[in-house]
Amino acid sequence: MPYLSFIKSPVLFFFIASFFLYSCGSSSSSNEETARKTEAASEAEEEQPTVVFVVGDHEYSSEGTMPKLAAELEENYGMKTVMLKSAPDYNAEENIPGLEALQDADMAVFFLRWRRIPADQVKHIEDYLKTGKPLIGFRTTTHAFNYPEGHELEEWNAFGEFALNAPPGWGGDHNHTHYGHESTTKVSVIDEVSDHPILTGVDEQFDAASWLYTTLPDYPTENSEWLLMGSAVNPNKEAIDHPVAWTGTNSFGSKVFTTTLGHPQDFDREPFQRLVINAIHWALDKPVPEEWAGPMKMNVAYHGIEN
């Protein structure tokens, strides 16, 4: 039969067999390559740290600046972020939904002011602190909570002290205050720590829109390292210099970076942007970028206090 004769041809058999083996080899090679790529992608995803932002302040527009910072971390620095905000808006003091996301966080960033969230939500923050994982706190987070006297959660009014090595809340015995809303701050790198990784690429001096917060003489706590000093410009009373950024180990053994800066106009300034990006890498035990991705476009308005 012609068909069988055709198949029995030694030459044709060789070509068919060669083609079959090549196809199988190519398929196997392709499968191996796909597997390698999948494994590499999985490893890269595992290496992506998750940064959870916990945001809610009445004054400094953190609901605008923090999402832009988070977007920068995702786009240019290989991080995953989760944004948790006071609900239904920044003036809402008693609800920050989604705090269970802290269970999967590699680092938490707090920008809070005088919240009174319920005990079940505070428990998620407490559980995170007990892990000893790193955290960063901006400006009004020194007075993150404001429970009334006698409240079961009143001790959380001292969050600034036990979490951020900062004064334990606004006013009080330590007179944590500022030098007036008409003032600004001249910021200077402390010479003795100028080689700290967080200060990589940060100008030796720069201007900040934030009015200077007072911390001395009792804070930052002893287990802290001061990085930046602030000098009040046009203060409303006699002023002394105070640290405006420091690192340390808090009462839970966590690596901490705290800054009392955080006015939205501060986030428009390149030295402050660089400081923040560096601090996030430092807190995560990641190398500080020698060449950063460049200035962020913030342009967030200061809305002041509306309540």
N, C-alpha and C positions, 0 to 999 in steps of 0.2 A: 504494500500500500504506500502511496507517495508520502503520506504524512509521517508514517513510521520510519520510512527511509530517511526522511529529512531529520527526524529526531536522532536517528542512529549515527548521523554524521559525526565523526570524532572532532572535527574542527568546530562544528556548531555547538557540540556538547561542551567543549572547552570554554567558548564564549559565554554560554548560558551559565555555566558553573561559576565563572569569574564574576559575571554580573551579579549573581546571587550573593556571592561572598562579599563583594564590594558593598552591595546594598545593606547587608547585615552589619558589616563593619561600620559603615557610615551611620546607620541607625544607632548602633551601640555607642559610637563616639559622640553622636548628638545627644543621646540620653545622658551620658556621663557629663558632658559640658553643661547641660541643663541642670543636672543635680548639683554640680559645683557652683553654678551661679545662684541657685536657690539657697544653698548652704551659706554662701558668702553674704547674700542679702539678709538671711536670718541672723548671721553673726553681727552684721552691721546694725541691724535693728536692736539686737540685744545690747550693743555698745552705746546706743542712744540713751542718754540719761533723761529721765522724766522730771521736769520742773513744774511744780504746782504753785500757782499764784493764788493768794488769798487776799482779796481786795475789798475795801469798803471804808471810805473816809468822806467827810462832809465838805472838805475844803480844797484839797490839792489835786483834784481831777485824776486821781490814780486809776479810775475806771477808764480813762483815756490813755494815759501813759503806759500802764502795765501791759495792755494788749499789744501795743506797738513794740514794746521790748520783747514780749513773748514771740511775736512774729519774726523779729530779727534773729532770735535764738534758733528758731526753726529753719529759717531761710538760709542763714549764713554760718551757723555754728553746730549743726547736726544734733540738735536737741529736740525732744518732744515736750510740749507744754500743755497744761490744763489751766484754764482760767476760771476761778470761782469768785463771784461777785455778790455783794449784798443785794437782796431782792426785796421789792421790785426795782429799787434804784439805789444810788449811793447814799441817800439819806436814811434808808431803812436800817435801823440799828439792831433788829432782833432776828435776822434771818440771813444766813449764808448757805444756800443749798449746795449739796454735792461734796461736802467735806470728807466723805468717805474715800474720795480720790487720793487723800493723803496716804492711804494704806500702800499705794503703789508708787509713791513719790521717792525720787532719789534726793531731792532738795525741795524745800519750801521757801517761798518768797512772800513776806507779809507787808502789806501797806494798809493798815487799819487805823481807825480813830473812834474811840468811845463806843464800841459795840456792846450789846447786851444779848448775845445769842443764847439760845437755850442750852441746858446741860448736855443733852445728847449730841449737840454740835460741838460744844467745847471738848467733849470726850474724844472726838476725832483728832483735835489739835493736841490734846494731852497725850494720846497714844503715839502720835508722831514724835513729839518731843522725847518721849521715853525710849524711842529707837536710837537716839543719839545721832541721827542723820543731820546734815548741815542745814542752816537756815540763814536767811538774809532779812533784815528789817529796815524799812524806810521811814524816816521822819516821825510822823505821828504814831507810829507803832510803839513808841515809848509809852504811849497811853492808849493802847489798843482797846482796852475794855473799861467800862464805867458802870459797874454794878452798884446799887445803893447799899448803904451801910446795913449790915446784918443779913445781906443776901447770901445764899449758900455758895455763890460763886465769887464773892467779894475778893477773895485772895487773888483772882485773876486780874484784878486792877494793877497788880505788880508785875504783869507780864514782861514789861520792859526790863525789869531787873533780872528775873530768873531765866528769861529766854534770850535776852539781847545784851546783857551786861550794862544796861542803861538805867537811868533813874526809874524808880517804881511808880510810874504814873505822873500825871500833871500836877503841878503845885506841891502841896503836902509839905512834910517836914524838910524835904530837900529843895524846895522852891524851884522846881523844874519849870522854867518859863522862857520868855524870849525878850528881844530888845525892840519890839515895836514893828508894826506892819509897814512903816515908812522906811525901815532900814533894809540893808542888804548885807552880804558877807563877803569879805576878802578871804579866800581859801589858800593855804600854803602847805606844801609837802613838808613834813617834819624831817629835817636833814638826816637824823640818825637812822631812819628807816627808808631812805630814798630808793634803796635797792630791793624793796619788797616787791614780789611779783605783781601784786595788785596795782602798784604804781607805775608799771611798765607803760611808757608812752604818755603818762599824765603830766601836764604842765606843772612846773614848780609852783606857780601861782595862777589862780583864775578867780573870776568873780562869780558869785552865786546869787540868785534872786532870793533865795530863802533867807528870812531874817534869822539871826543866830539864836539857836537854842542854848540854854545854860545847862551844864552838866556838873561842873566842878563845884565844890572840892571832893565830893564823895564818889563821883562816877566819871568815866566808866569804871567798872569793878577792877580789882587788882589783877585778875587773870585776863587782862586785855592788853593789846598793843595798839597804841595810837598811831594813826597814819597821817591824818590831815588836821590842821588847826584852823579855826575860824576866828576872824576879827570883825567885830560889828562896825558897819559903816552907817553913819547917821543914826546912832542908837537913841532911844528915848530916855535913857538913864545912864549913869556911869557904867561902863562896860569893861569886862576883861575878856581875854581870849579863852575859847573852849574848844576841845576836840570835836570835830564834826564827822569823823569816820574812824572806825577801829575794828580790829579783829579780836578774836578770843575764843575761849572755851567756856560754854555756859554751865549752869548747874546740872545739866543732863549729860555733860560730856560732849556736846555738839560743837562742831566748828561754826563760828558765827562771824558774819560781817554786818555791821550796823552803821548807818549814816543818818545824821539828823538833817541832811539835805533832802530835797525831794519836791520842791516847787516845780510845776510843769515847765517853767522857763529854764530850770537847771538842766532838764532833759534835752533842751535845745543846744546845750553847750558841749562841745566835743570832749573837753577834759573829763567832764562828769560822765558822759556816755562811755568813754574808754574805761573809767574807773569801775563802772557797774559791770560791763562785759568782763573785765578782768576778775572782779570779785566773784562773779558767778562761776567762772572756770576754776578759780582758786578753791572755792568752797566745795566743788565737786571733785577735787584732786585731779583736775585736768590741767595740762600745760596752758599757761596764759598765752594767747596768740601774740606772737612777735609782730605780725602784720595783721591788723584787724581789718574787718570788711569795710570800714569807713563810716563816716557820720550817718546817723539815723535821721530820717525826716519825722520829727515829732509834731511840732506846731499844735500843741494842745493848750487850750485857754484855761487860765486860773479862774474858777468860778466862785471862790470864796465860801463863806458860811451862809447857808440859806435857812437854817433852822434854829 
